[in-house]
Amino acid sequence: MALLALDANHVVSKETLIEELWDVAPPQSAPATVQTYIFQLRTAFAHAPGCGGDRREAHKRLITKPLGYELRLAENEFDVFELKNEISRASAAAATERHAEAAQRYDACVSMFRGPALSGVQKGPVLQAHVRHLDELLLLIHEERVRHLLLIGRFSEAVSDLSPLIVRHPLHEGLHAQMIRALSRSGRRSESLKVYQDIRRRLIDEIGIEPSAALQAAQSEALYFESHAS
């Protein structure tokens, strides 16, 4: 059900469903078992509010296609649709330099993530890939929100947002560059330089590379602010 919902209004192939359910070496009975699961889902839909026990309505909701199955959902029935719409509105605000509105809309996007994605759902390889995508999307949303907070001078708020993120992502150069800028612009320059020193050491010790040009630029900016504040 989760896989069909995440690809709502698109066909999910039978092969994808089989891969999710059995990963490798599915039994010969796998196609028939998938059909049984689809039958059970339609039975559940038929008894859901709005269908009134009508199996025809359930078939309209979960459609058999030549290559697989398609779950039909309206925009107000699945929060992923609202998330995509809010991301579009945030991007539109960002494109027209309405930075305060963009930060607010990205914050609304963050609030739509209520705990870990698909928590409590048994996940095969396909759903695990969806979860990784959602986790990466959430991180990008956080980065965009902080970017706009920096543009409108809300530096302390940016620091608060970034503090737990850099703990969870200790080698993420983009987040650390944002933290360096947020700290230096809020007058906490020595802390910003320590952030750079810490991630530089981790990058060298753990993966054997120097900081990227972008991260070095953030440090140079912090040093510039420090020299002009002296």
ChimeraX attribute file (.defattr): number of C-alpha atoms within 10 A of each C-alpha:
attribute: neighborCount
match mode: 1-to-1
recipient: residues
	/A:1	11
	/A:2	12
	/A:3	17
	/A:4	18
	/A:5	16
	/A:6	16
	/A:7	16
	/A:8	21
	/A:9	17
	/A:10	14
	/A:11	18
	/A:12	21
	/A:13	16
	/A:14	18
	/A:15	14
	/A:16	14
	/A:17	21
	/A:18	20
	/A:19	17
	/A:20	17
	/A:21	19
	/A:22	13
	/A:23	13
	/A:24	10
	/A:25	9
	/A:26	12
	/A:27	10
	/A:28	8
	/A:29	8
	/A:30	18
	/A:31	14
	/A:32	10
	/A:33	14
	/A:34	16
	/A:35	14
	/A:36	12
	/A:37	12
	/A:38	18
	/A:39	15
	/A:40	12
	/A:41	15
	/A:42	22
	/A:43	16
	/A:44	14
	/A:45	21
	/A:46	20
	/A:47	14
	/A:48	13
	/A:49	8
	/A:50	11
	/A:51	15
	/A:52	12
	/A:53	15
	/A:54	15
	/A:55	16
	/A:56	12
	/A:57	15
	/A:58	23
	/A:59	19
	/A:60	13
	/A:61	18
	/A:62	22
	/A:63	17
	/A:64	16
	/A:65	12
	/A:66	9
	/A:67	11
	/A:68	15
	/A:69	21
	/A:70	21
	/A:71	22
	/A:72	19
	/A:73	15
	/A:74	9
	/A:75	12
	/A:76	9
	/A:77	10
	/A:78	13
	/A:79	12
	/A:80	18
	/A:81	16
	/A:82	15
	/A:83	18
	/A:84	12
	/A:85	14
	/A:86	19
	/A:87	18
	/A:88	14
	/A:89	16
	/A:90	25
	/A:91	17
	/A:92	14
	/A:93	18
	/A:94	19
	/A:95	11
	/A:96	9
	/A:97	13
	/A:98	15
	/A:99	20
	/A:100	17
	/A:101	16
	/A:102	26
	/A:103	25
	/A:104	16
	/A:105	22
	/A:106	26
	/A:107	18
	/A:108	17
	/A:109	21
	/A:110	17
	/A:111	11
	/A:112	14
	/A:113	15
	/A:114	9
	/A:115	8
	/A:116	10
	/A:117	15
	/A:118	15
	/A:119	10
	/A:120	7
	/A:121	10
	/A:122	10
	/A:123	17
	/A:124	16
	/A:125	15
	/A:126	16
	/A:127	18
	/A:128	15
	/A:129	12
	/A:130	17
	/A:131	17
	/A:132	12
	/A:133	13
	/A:134	17
	/A:135	15
	/A:136	12
	/A:137	13
	/A:138	17
	/A:139	16
	/A:140	14
	/A:141	21
	/A:142	21
	/A:143	20
	/A:144	19
	/A:145	26
	/A:146	27
	/A:147	18
	/A:148	22
	/A:149	23
	/A:150	22
	/A:151	13
	/A:152	13
	/A:153	14
	/A:154	16
	/A:155	22
	/A:156	16
	/A:157	13
	/A:158	24
	/A:159	21
	/A:160	13
	/A:161	17
	/A:162	20
	/A:163	13
	/A:164	10
	/A:165	18
	/A:166	18
	/A:167	10
	/A:168	10
	/A:169	12
	/A:170	14
	/A:171	18
	/A:172	14
	/A:173	20
	/A:174	15
	/A:175	23
	/A:176	25
	/A:177	21
	/A:178	22
	/A:179	28
	/A:180	27
	/A:181	28
	/A:182	29
	/A:183	21
	/A:184	24
	/A:185	20
	/A:186	15
	/A:187	17
	/A:188	15
	/A:189	22
	/A:190	14
	/A:191	15
	/A:192	25
	/A:193	20
	/A:194	13
	/A:195	18
	/A:196	22
	/A:197	13
	/A:198	13
	/A:199	21
	/A:200	20
	/A:201	14
	/A:202	17
	/A:203	18
	/A:204	12
	/A:205	11
	/A:206	9
	/A:207	9
	/A:208	11
	/A:209	12
	/A:210	15
	/A:211	19
	/A:212	13
	/A:213	9
	/A:214	12
	/A:215	22
	/A:216	16
	/A:217	14
	/A:218	23
	/A:219	24
	/A:220	15
	/A:221	16
	/A:222	25
	/A:223	17
	/A:224	13
	/A:225	16
	/A:226	17
	/A:227	9
	/A:228	7
	/A:229	9
	/A:230	5
